């Protein structure tokens, strides 16, 4: 009986995970081709695409490919905001599929900045943005509840910002490392890793120290927990002060 070394086992597990991820990515590509040829209804296609996207996001966690988790998160976020799949959506989703396949096949250009490449991917809009001036700035929201996240997200999208919402602080940590957003807004209360801990970690690392951050909280400004925040971080209060505080943060960091 052959006993595999620890390194060989790791390589085997990663190879199997990579094959599984490729299989799911192939399924995603198949859905797109079925829509183009009208072999499947767009309603059914959306359901299947969301299943494929969710499965893919889970599979790539075991694959050590820079930026892939962030791409899958953005795809998931994009699909969540589609009501009826349009021709433009199909074109956008094809770009996601091509980017994922290229990464899984090892054809990603290592000389290209991962964050900049991810920024070029399509982004959702929660409404018709024809009359909205796009700011071309990326904001990552780290909020544990979808309802609360959508309120903040809509406020930013209406101002022309590209918004990615992540519900888990540890997952957000990895995505922020890959995407280098212009601003991170996170809730103070997050499971496993609090918002304050997350911002402290980001400001402590050379690779993320220059990313602008803000804490969304209902705590009073004199609360002792807020004294633990890095000096470079801002505070956005929930409630009546939210709009004014958000505007002040965007102005402070010149994210306009």
N, C-alpha and C positions, 0 to 999 in steps of 0.2 A: 504493500500500500504506500503510495507516494504522499508524503506530507508536504503541503505547500508552505512556503515561508510566509511571514506576515505581509511582506511587500507583494508577493505573488497573489495572496488572497485579496489585498486591497485593489490590485490591478484587475483581478477577476470580477470583483463586485462592481467596480467602476465601469468596466466593459459591459457588464450585463445591464447596468443602469443606463448606460449610453444607448444600448440597443433598444431598450424599452422606451426611452425618450424619443429616439428616431421613429419608432413605430407610431407613437402618438402624434408626432409632427407630421408623419405621412398621412395619418388619418385627417388631420387638420387640412392638409393640402387637398385631399380627396374631397372634403366638403366644399371647398372653394370651386373645384372643377365641376362638381355636381350642380352647384348654383349657376355657374356660367353656362352650362349646357341644359339648364332647367330640368334636371333629373331629380331634383328635390325641392320642396317648398322652402321659401326663405324662413318661414316660421320654424319648421323642423330643423333647418340648417342652423339657426341661431342656438337652439337648445343643444344640438350636438356639438357645435363649436365651443360653447361655454363649458360643456363637459370635457372636451378635448383640452381646452386651455387650463382648466382646473387640474386635470390629470398631469398635464405637462409640467405645470408649476411644481407639483409634488415630485415628479420624476427627476427634474433637473437639480433638486437639492442634493442628490447623491453624485452629481457630475461636477467635477472641478473645472468649470469653464467660465472665465471672467465675463461678467455682464449678462450671462444667460438668464439668471434669476430675475434680473431687473427688466429684461426684455419681456419675459413671460408675465411678470407683474403688470407691466404696461399694457400688454395684450388683454389680460384679464380685466383690467380697469376699462379699457376701450370697449370691450364687448358688453360690460355691465351697463353702459350708457346708450346702447343701440336699442331703439324700439322696433323699427322695421329696417331690415338690411337693404341698403340702397346700392346702386352701382358704384358709387364712391367708396362705400364701406368695403365692398369686395376688393377694390383696388388697394385700399389701405391694408386690408387683412392679408393680401398677397405680399405686401412689403414685410409684414410681420413674419409670415411664413418663410419668405426668402432669407430673412435675417436669422431666424431660428435654425433653419436647415444649414445655412452657411456656418454657423457657430458649431453645430453638432457634428458637421463633417470636417471640422478643423480647417475651414477655408477662411476664417476671419483674419483680417489684416492686422497683425500684431503691432504695426507701426501707427495704426489709427487710434486716436484717443477714444476709449470706450464710452466715456461720458458724452462726448460730442456725437458719436455715432448713434447712441440711444436717443439723443435729443432730436435727431432727424426723423425718427419714427413718427407716424401719425399719432395725433392725440385727439381725445374725445372732446366734444362740446355738448353741454347739456341743453342747448337751444340753438336757434339760428344765429350765428355770429357774424352775419354779413355786414352788420353795421357796427361791429365791435372792432376796435383797433387792437391787433395782436401785439403783445409786449415782447414776445420771444424770451420770456423768463420762466424758468421751471421752479415750481413750488411743490415740496413734498409735505403732505399732511400725515401725521401719525396720530390717529384718533381711534379709540377702541370701539366706538359705536358708529354704524353706518349712517344713522339718521343725523347725528351731530356732525359727522364728517361732511355730509351732503350740504348742510347749511353753510359751513365755512367754504367748502369747495365752490358752491355757486357764486358766492360773493367774489371770489378771486377770478373765476371764469368770466364773470360779467365785466371784470376789469381787463380782460384779455390775457390773463396768465394761463400757462399750461400747468395743470394740477394732477399730481399722482397721489392717490390715497392708499395708505397702508394701515392695517388694523392692528398689527403686532409690532412691538418695539424692536425685538431682536431681528425680525425679518427686515424691518426698516433700516436697521444698522447696516446690513449687507447691501441693501439697495442704494443707500446714501453713499456708501464707499464707491460704488460703481458709477453712479449717475452724477455726483457732485452738483446737486441742485443749487439754485441761487438763494433759496430760502427754505428752511425746515421749520414747520410749525407743529409742535407736538403737545398733546394733553399732559397735564401734570400727573394725572392718575392713569397709569398704564399697568397691565399685568406683567409680572416677571421683572421687567426693567422699567422703572418710573421715567417720566418725561425729564425730570431733573437729572437723573442718572445718565440718561441718553445724551442730553445736551452737555453735561460735564465730560463725558467720554469723547464726544465730537470735538470739543474745544481743547482737549488734552492731546489729541493726535495731530502730528504735522500734516498728514494727508487731508484732514478735514477741518483744521483750525480756522481756515478762512471762510468756511461756509457760514452764512448768516443764519441765526436761529432765533426762535421766539417760543415762549411757553404760553399755552392757552390754559387759563386757570380761573377758578371762582374763589380762590383764596384771597384774603385781604393782602394788600401790598406789604403790610408790616408782619406778615406771618413768618415765623422763624425758618420754615422750610425754603422760602424764596431767597433767603440770604445765602443759601448754598449754590445758587445759580452762578455760572461764570459771568463776569462783568460784561462781556461782549453780548450776552443774550438779552433779548427784550422780553417784555411781558405783555400779553394781550388778555384783557379781562373779559370774561363772559358777561352777557347781559347788556345793559344799556350802553356800556363803555366800549363794546366790541368794535363797532364801526370806526370810532375815532382812534382807538388803540391800533387797529389794523392799518389804518391810513398812516399813522405816525411811524409804525414799523417799516412800511414800504418806503416812506420818505427818508427815514433815518439811514436805511441801507441803500438808498438810491436805486431801488428795484422798480424802475418805471420805464 
